[in-house]
Amino acid sequence: MADLPVNFKDAILASTMDGKRRVKLTDLGNGIFSVEDVTEYSQEGSSYGANEVNSLNQTVNGKVDTGTVVDSADDASAVTETGI
């Protein structure tokens, strides 16, 4: 099973944004608008979408009922093997 990524980052707004995101609306006509994020960031955030959720669920599903998941405090205290 592949290791799941552990390097996700939050988007951090630049201090000049006063804690608020900015968007630009462009009128496309007929009541339709295009929305563009024009927020200034001091750090861009990571994408987290269907691919990451599916990978996480696949990994979790592969652990269920394999003896590598401990689901009670009594069982947890009895485990001496690493990785469980």
BELQUINOR-V256068 format. One record per run of one state. SS is the DSSP state (H for helix, E for strand, - for the rest). FROM is the first residue (numbers start at 1). LEN is the number of residues. If there is no record, write none. Layout:
ss=SS from=FROM len=LEN
ss=SS from=FROM len=LEN
This chain:
ss=- from=1 len=11
ss=E from=12 len=2
ss=- from=14 len=1
ss=H from=15 len=3
ss=- from=18 len=5
ss=E from=23 len=7
ss=- from=30 len=2
ss=E from=32 len=6
ss=- from=38 len=3
ss=E from=41 len=3
ss=- from=44 len=6
ss=H from=50 len=14
ss=- from=64 len=9
ss=H from=73 len=6
ss=- from=79 len=6
